[in-house]
Amino acid sequence: MAGRIQKTAMKPVNMALGFAAGAVAGLVFKEAWKLVAGEGDAPDANDEERGWGEVLAAAALQGAIFSLVRAAVQRGGNIGTRKLTGQWPD
């Protein structure tokens, strides 16, 4: 029973952390793209004036940054949960 209550209580916290992680990752990506390409806006797949290499490089960098931030936030949340409850979340 305690596990179910813990999971229910952690859902809004995890959602808020997820949104925050996405926002942070977006900001980090924009700054990283400025450093890598020297441009303000990263290309997306619908940008007709950008080449394949540039579009795919931007997508790869964005994916790597989002995955790294997501893993760090998830791991930190799990460690925080263990410290608060004494149990590692499922």
C-alpha positions as a Markdown table, in Angstrom:
| # | Residue | x | y | z |
|---|---|---|---|---|
| 1 | Met | 0.0 | 0.0 | 0.0 |
| 2 | Ala | 2.8 | 2.4 | 0.8 |
| 3 | Gly | 4.4 | 1.8 | -2.6 |
| 4 | Arg | 1.2 | 2.8 | -4.3 |
| 5 | Ile | 0.8 | 6.0 | -2.3 |
| 6 | Gln | 4.5 | 6.8 | -2.9 |
| 7 | Lys | 4.1 | 6.4 | -6.7 |
| 8 | Thr | 0.9 | 8.5 | -6.7 |
| 9 | Ala | 2.6 | 11.2 | -4.7 |
| 10 | Met | 5.7 | 11.3 | -6.9 |
| 11 | Lys | 3.8 | 11.6 | -10.2 |
| 12 | Pro | 3.3 | 15.4 | -10.1 |
| 13 | Val | 6.8 | 15.8 | -8.9 |
| 14 | Asn | 8.2 | 13.7 | -11.7 |
| 15 | Met | 6.1 | 15.6 | -14.2 |
| 16 | Ala | 7.3 | 19.0 | -13.0 |
| 17 | Leu | 10.9 | 17.7 | -13.1 |
| 18 | Gly | 10.3 | 16.5 | -16.6 |
| 19 | Phe | 9.0 | 19.8 | -17.8 |
| 20 | Ala | 11.9 | 21.6 | -16.1 |
| 21 | Ala | 14.4 | 19.2 | -17.6 |
| 22 | Gly | 13.0 | 19.9 | -21.1 |
| 23 | Ala | 13.2 | 23.6 | -20.6 |
| 24 | Val | 16.8 | 23.4 | -19.4 |
| 25 | Ala | 17.8 | 21.1 | -22.2 |
| 26 | Gly | 16.3 | 23.5 | -24.8 |
| 27 | Leu | 18.3 | 26.4 | -23.4 |
| 28 | Val | 21.5 | 24.3 | -23.3 |
| 29 | Phe | 20.9 | 23.2 | -26.9 |
| 30 | Lys | 20.4 | 26.7 | -28.1 |
| 31 | Glu | 23.7 | 27.9 | -26.5 |
| 32 | Ala | 25.6 | 24.8 | -27.7 |
| 33 | Trp | 24.4 | 25.4 | -31.2 |
| 34 | Lys | 25.5 | 29.0 | -31.1 |
| 35 | Leu | 29.0 | 27.7 | -30.0 |
| 36 | Val | 29.2 | 24.9 | -32.6 |
| 37 | Ala | 27.7 | 26.7 | -35.6 |
| 38 | Gly | 28.1 | 30.3 | -34.8 |
| 39 | Glu | 24.4 | 30.8 | -35.6 |
| 40 | Gly | 21.4 | 31.8 | -33.4 |
| 41 | Asp | 18.8 | 29.3 | -34.8 |
| 42 | Ala | 19.4 | 25.6 | -35.3 |
| 43 | Pro | 17.9 | 24.1 | -38.4 |
| 44 | Asp | 15.1 | 21.7 | -38.4 |
| 45 | Ala | 14.0 | 19.1 | -40.9 |
| 46 | Asn | 11.6 | 21.5 | -42.6 |
| 47 | Asp | 14.2 | 24.2 | -43.3 |
| 48 | Glu | 14.6 | 24.1 | -47.1 |
| 49 | Glu | 17.7 | 26.3 | -47.1 |
| 50 | Arg | 19.8 | 24.0 | -44.8 |
| 51 | Gly | 21.7 | 21.0 | -46.0 |
| 52 | Trp | 21.3 | 17.4 | -44.8 |
| 53 | Gly | 24.5 | 17.5 | -42.8 |
| 54 | Glu | 23.6 | 20.6 | -40.9 |
| 55 | Val | 20.1 | 19.3 | -40.1 |
| 56 | Leu | 21.3 | 15.9 | -39.0 |
| 57 | Ala | 24.1 | 17.4 | -36.9 |
| 58 | Ala | 21.6 | 19.7 | -35.1 |
| 59 | Ala | 19.3 | 16.8 | -34.5 |
| 60 | Ala | 22.1 | 14.6 | -33.1 |
| 61 | Leu | 23.3 | 17.3 | -30.8 |
| 62 | Gln | 19.8 | 18.1 | -29.6 |
| 63 | Gly | 19.1 | 14.4 | -28.9 |
| 64 | Ala | 22.3 | 13.9 | -27.0 |
| 65 | Ile | 21.7 | 17.0 | -24.8 |
| 66 | Phe | 18.1 | 16.1 | -24.1 |
| 67 | Ser | 19.1 | 12.5 | -23.2 |
| 68 | Leu | 21.9 | 13.6 | -20.9 |
| 69 | Val | 19.7 | 16.2 | -19.1 |
| 70 | Arg | 16.8 | 13.7 | -18.8 |
| 71 | Ala | 19.1 | 11.0 | -17.3 |
| 72 | Ala | 20.6 | 13.4 | -14.9 |
| 73 | Val | 17.2 | 14.7 | -13.7 |
| 74 | Gln | 15.8 | 11.1 | -13.4 |
| 75 | Arg | 18.8 | 9.8 | -11.5 |
| 76 | Gly | 18.7 | 12.8 | -9.2 |
| 77 | Gly | 15.0 | 12.3 | -8.6 |
| 78 | Asn | 15.6 | 8.7 | -7.8 |
| 79 | Ile | 18.3 | 9.5 | -5.3 |
| 80 | Gly | 16.2 | 12.2 | -3.7 |
| 81 | Thr | 13.3 | 9.7 | -3.4 |
| 82 | Arg | 15.6 | 7.2 | -1.7 |
| 83 | Lys | 16.8 | 9.8 | 0.7 |
| 84 | Leu | 13.3 | 10.8 | 1.6 |
| 85 | Thr | 11.6 | 7.4 | 1.7 |
| 86 | Gly | 14.5 | 5.0 | 2.2 |
| 87 | Gln | 13.5 | 3.1 | -1.0 |
| 88 | Trp | 14.6 | 3.3 | -4.5 |
| 89 | Pro | 11.6 | 4.0 | -6.8 |
| 90 | Asp | 10.4 | 1.3 | -9.1 |
